[in-house]
């Protein structure tokens, strides 16, 4: 597998509706489903869930 196929670049968008995003890579082998991470959203000023969008 090529590097881009195994660890694709994904965007994590805030569920608070602010439009704030994080950009990261993930392993398709370990996490084939859409990822949800709890991270800090500076526009809201607190931690919220960030969902993967492709």
N, CA, C and O atoms as CSV, one atom per row, in Angstrom:
chain,resi,resn,atom,element,x,y,z
A,1,UNK,N,N,0.823,-1.186,0.000
A,1,UNK,CA,C,0.000,0.000,0.000
A,1,UNK,C,C,0.871,1.255,0.000
A,1,UNK,O,O,1.939,1.294,0.610
A,2,UNK,N,N,0.400,2.241,-0.678
A,2,UNK,CA,C,1.110,3.507,-0.689
A,2,UNK,C,C,0.872,4.251,0.629
A,2,UNK,O,O,-0.056,3.928,1.370
A,3,UNK,N,N,1.689,5.217,0.908
A,3,UNK,CA,C,1.582,5.955,2.155
A,3,UNK,C,C,0.220,6.639,2.287
A,3,UNK,O,O,-0.373,6.625,3.366
A,4,UNK,N,N,-0.271,7.222,1.228
A,4,UNK,CA,C,-1.531,7.952,1.293
A,4,UNK,C,C,-2.726,7.034,1.487
A,4,UNK,O,O,-3.745,7.460,2.031
A,5,UNK,N,N,-2.625,5.793,1.059
A,5,UNK,CA,C,-3.736,4.870,1.224
A,5,UNK,C,C,-3.822,4.345,2.648
A,5,UNK,O,O,-4.920,4.140,3.165
A,6,UNK,N,N,-2.683,4.125,3.286
A,6,UNK,CA,C,-2.668,3.547,4.621
A,6,UNK,C,C,-2.986,4.580,5.704
A,6,UNK,O,O,-3.720,4.282,6.646
A,7,UNK,N,N,-2.440,5.784,5.575
A,7,UNK,CA,C,-2.674,6.841,6.567
A,7,UNK,C,C,-3.165,8.109,5.861
A,7,UNK,O,O,-2.376,9.023,5.620
A,8,UNK,N,N,-4.454,8.173,5.530
A,8,UNK,CA,C,-4.969,9.340,4.811
A,8,UNK,C,C,-5.081,10.571,5.715
A,8,UNK,O,O,-5.197,10.456,6.935
A,9,UNK,N,N,-5.044,11.733,5.098
A,9,UNK,CA,C,-5.256,12.992,5.805
A,9,UNK,C,C,-6.759,13.163,5.978
A,9,UNK,O,O,-7.517,13.014,5.020
A,10,UNK,N,N,-7.194,13.478,7.204
A,10,UNK,CA,C,-8.619,13.685,7.467
A,10,UNK,C,C,-8.816,15.041,8.127
A,10,UNK,O,O,-7.894,15.595,8.726
A,11,UNK,N,N,-10.034,15.568,8.009
A,11,UNK,CA,C,-10.423,16.795,8.695
A,11,UNK,C,C,-11.355,16.419,9.833
A,11,UNK,O,O,-12.252,15.593,9.667
A,12,UNK,N,N,-11.137,17.031,10.987
A,12,UNK,CA,C,-12.017,16.869,12.129
A,12,UNK,C,C,-12.776,18.175,12.308
A,12,UNK,O,O,-12.168,19.205,12.599
A,13,UNK,N,N,-14.103,18.150,12.137
A,13,UNK,CA,C,-14.917,19.356,12.232
A,13,UNK,C,C,-15.682,19.380,13.551
A,13,UNK,O,O,-16.197,18.355,13.998
A,14,UNK,N,N,-15.750,20.548,14.165
A,14,UNK,CA,C,-16.398,20.721,15.458
A,14,UNK,C,C,-17.898,20.468,15.362
A,14,UNK,O,O,-18.542,20.867,14.392
A,15,UNK,N,N,-18.448,19.802,16.376
A,15,UNK,CA,C,-19.892,19.564,16.429
A,15,UNK,C,C,-20.630,20.732,17.068
A,15,UNK,O,O,-21.858,20.720,17.147
A,16,UNK,N,N,-19.889,21.746,17.527
A,16,UNK,CA,C,-20.512,22.921,18.143
A,16,UNK,C,C,-21.070,23.873,17.094
A,16,UNK,O,O,-21.739,24.847,17.439
A,17,UNK,N,N,-20.805,23.604,15.822
A,17,UNK,CA,C,-21.348,24.449,14.758
A,17,UNK,C,C,-20.536,25.684,14.463
A,17,UNK,O,O,-21.027,26.593,13.793
A,18,UNK,N,N,-19.302,25.750,14.942
A,18,UNK,CA,C,-18.467,26.932,14.721
A,18,UNK,C,C,-17.722,26.856,13.396
A,18,UNK,O,O,-17.264,27.881,12.890
A,19,UNK,N,N,-17.592,25.657,12.823
A,19,UNK,CA,C,-16.843,25.499,11.592
A,19,UNK,C,C,-15.358,25.317,11.797
A,19,UNK,O,O,-14.610,25.231,10.823
A,20,UNK,N,N,-14.907,25.253,13.049
A,20,UNK,CA,C,-13.490,25.082,13.357
A,20,UNK,C,C,-13.068,23.649,13.035
A,20,UNK,O,O,-13.798,22.703,13.332
A,21,UNK,N,N,-11.880,23.488,12.422
A,21,UNK,CA,C,-11.417,22.160,12.042
A,21,UNK,C,C,-9.980,21.927,12.491
A,21,UNK,O,O,-9.189,22.860,12.629
A,22,UNK,N,N,-9.670,20.659,12.712
A,22,UNK,CA,C,-8.300,20.189,12.902
A,22,UNK,C,C,-7.985,19.288,11.712
A,22,UNK,O,O,-8.883,18.630,11.187
A,23,UNK,N,N,-6.737,19.247,11.282
A,23,UNK,CA,C,-6.300,18.360,10.203
A,23,UNK,C,C,-5.279,17.399,10.784
A,23,UNK,O,O,-4.340,17.817,11.461
A,24,UNK,N,N,-5.463,16.102,10.519
A,24,UNK,CA,C,-4.569,15.087,11.059
A,24,UNK,C,C,-4.551,13.881,10.128
A,24,UNK,O,O,-5.231,13.873,9.102
A,25,UNK,N,N,-3.781,12.876,10.482
A,25,UNK,CA,C,-3.747,11.610,9.760
A,25,UNK,C,C,-4.288,10.522,10.661
A,25,UNK,O,O,-4.214,10.624,11.886
A,26,UNK,N,N,-4.835,9.472,10.052
A,26,UNK,CA,C,-5.291,8.341,10.847
A,26,UNK,C,C,-4.940,7.052,10.137
A,26,UNK,O,O,-4.717,7.034,8.927
A,27,UNK,N,N,-4.894,5.977,10.898
A,27,UNK,CA,C,-4.585,4.667,10.348
A,27,UNK,C,C,-5.879,3.966,9.950
A,27,UNK,O,O,-6.741,3.724,10.795
A,28,UNK,N,N,-6.017,3.644,8.684
A,28,UNK,CA,C,-7.211,2.929,8.233
A,28,UNK,C,C,-7.256,1.510,8.770
A,28,UNK,O,O,-8.334,0.946,8.959
A,29,UNK,N,N,-6.092,0.937,9.015
A,29,UNK,CA,C,-6.041,-0.434,9.506
A,29,UNK,C,C,-6.571,-0.528,10.939
A,29,UNK,O,O,-7.285,-1.474,11.273
A,30,UNK,N,N,-6.226,0.446,11.788
A,30,UNK,CA,C,-6.672,0.426,13.186
A,30,UNK,C,C,-8.053,1.040,13.383
A,30,UNK,O,O,-8.807,0.580,14.240
A,31,UNK,N,N,-8.402,2.067,12.612
A,31,UNK,CA,C,-9.677,2.788,12.763
A,31,UNK,C,C,-10.388,2.906,11.421
A,31,UNK,O,O,-10.330,3.967,10.800
A,32,UNK,N,N,-11.056,1.854,10.953
A,32,UNK,CA,C,-11.706,1.937,9.651
A,32,UNK,C,C,-12.963,2.804,9.650
A,32,UNK,O,O,-13.368,3.298,8.598
A,33,UNK,N,N,-13.593,2.998,10.826
A,33,UNK,CA,C,-14.806,3.801,10.899
A,33,UNK,C,C,-14.453,5.279,11.054
A,33,UNK,O,O,-13.291,5.641,11.237
A,34,UNK,N,N,-15.480,6.117,10.977
A,34,UNK,CA,C,-15.250,7.545,11.168
A,34,UNK,C,C,-14.863,7.827,12.610
A,34,UNK,O,O,-15.457,7.285,13.542
A,35,UNK,N,N,-13.868,8.676,12.782
A,35,UNK,CA,C,-13.307,8.955,14.100
A,35,UNK,C,C,-14.030,10.123,14.765
A,35,UNK,O,O,-14.395,11.095,14.104
A,36,UNK,N,N,-14.233,10.018,16.080
A,36,UNK,CA,C,-14.760,11.121,16.889
A,36,UNK,C,C,-13.781,11.351,18.027
A,36,UNK,O,O,-13.529,10.447,18.823
A,37,UNK,N,N,-13.229,12.553,18.110
A,37,UNK,CA,C,-12.286,12.917,19.168
A,37,UNK,C,C,-12.810,14.127,19.930
A,37,UNK,O,O,-13.477,14.991,19.361
A,38,UNK,N,N,-12.506,14.178,21.208
A,38,UNK,CA,C,-12.883,15.320,22.028
A,38,UNK,C,C,-11.687,16.252,22.115
A,38,UNK,O,O,-10.675,15.922,22.734
A,39,UNK,N,N,-11.808,17.431,21.484
A,39,UNK,CA,C,-10.702,18.382,21.418
A,39,UNK,C,C,-11.211,19.777,21.769
A,39,UNK,O,O,-12.415,20.007,21.881
A,40,UNK,N,N,-10.273,20.697,21.937
A,40,UNK,CA,C,-10.596,22.070,22.335
A,40,UNK,C,C,-11.029,22.897,21.125
A,40,UNK,O,O,-10.343,22.913,20.104
A,41,UNK,N,N,-12.158,23.578,21.238
A,41,UNK,CA,C,-12.631,24.505,20.215
A,41,UNK,C,C,-12.457,25.918,20.750
A,41,UNK,O,O,-13.207,26.322,21.638
A,42,UNK,N,N,-11.486,26.694,20.237
A,42,UNK,CA,C,-11.221,28.025,20.782
A,42,UNK,C,C,-12.350,29.026,20.539
A,42,UNK,O,O,-12.441,30.025,21.253
A,43,UNK,N,N,-13.199,28.789,19.563
A,43,UNK,CA,C,-14.299,29.717,19.304
A,43,UNK,C,C,-15.399,29.585,20.351
A,43,UNK,O,O,-16.095,30.556,20.648
A,44,UNK,N,N,-15.556,28.391,20.911
A,44,UNK,CA,C,-16.536,28.172,21.975
A,44,UNK,C,C,-15.887,28.346,23.336
A,44,UNK,O,O,-16.540,28.759,24.295
A,45,UNK,N,N,-14.591,28.030,23.419
A,45,UNK,CA,C,-13.854,28.155,24.668
A,45,UNK,C,C,-13.956,26.942,25.564
A,45,UNK,O,O,-13.763,27.044,26.775
A,46,UNK,N,N,-14.261,25.777,24.974
A,46,UNK,CA,C,-14.343,24.546,25.759
A,46,UNK,C,C,-14.087,23.342,24.867
A,46,UNK,O,O,-13.971,23.480,23.649
A,47,UNK,N,N,-14.000,22.171,25.465
A,47,UNK,CA,C,-13.794,20.943,24.710
A,47,UNK,C,C,-15.124,20.430,24.175
A,47,UNK,O,O,-16.115,20.380,24.904
A,48,UNK,N,N,-15.143,20.049,22.902
A,48,UNK,CA,C,-16.328,19.492,22.263
A,48,UNK,C,C,-15.905,18.310,21.409
A,48,UNK,O,O,-14.711,18.096,21.196
A,49,UNK,N,N,-16.872,17.537,20.915
A,49,UNK,CA,C,-16.565,16.430,20.018
A,49,UNK,C,C,-16.259,16.952,18.629
A,49,UNK,O,O,-16.924,17.858,18.127
A,50,UNK,N,N,-15.249,16.371,18.020
A,50,UNK,CA,C,-14.889,16.669,16.632
A,50,UNK,C,C,-15.082,15.391,15.837
A,50,UNK,O,O,-14.530,14.350,16.194
A,51,UNK,N,N,-15.862,15.458,14.761
A,51,UNK,CA,C,-16.146,14.279,13.940
A,51,UNK,C,C,-15.368,14.347,12.638
A,51,UNK,O,O,-15.138,15.424,12.087
A,52,UNK,N,N,-14.971,13.182,12.158
A,52,UNK,CA,C,-14.218,13.091,10.915
A,52,UNK,C,C,-15.125,13.370,9.724
A,52,UNK,O,O,-16.259,12.894,9.667
A,53,UNK,N,N,-14.616,14.136,8.788
A,53,UNK,CA,C,-15.289,14.305,7.505
A,53,UNK,C,C,-14.265,14.077,6.412
A,53,UNK,O,O,-13.091,14.413,6.566
A,54,UNK,N,N,-14.712,13.507,5.315
A,54,UNK,CA,C,-13.777,13.160,4.242
A,54,UNK,C,C,-13.949,14.047,3.042
A,54,UNK,O,O,-13.239,13.887,2.050
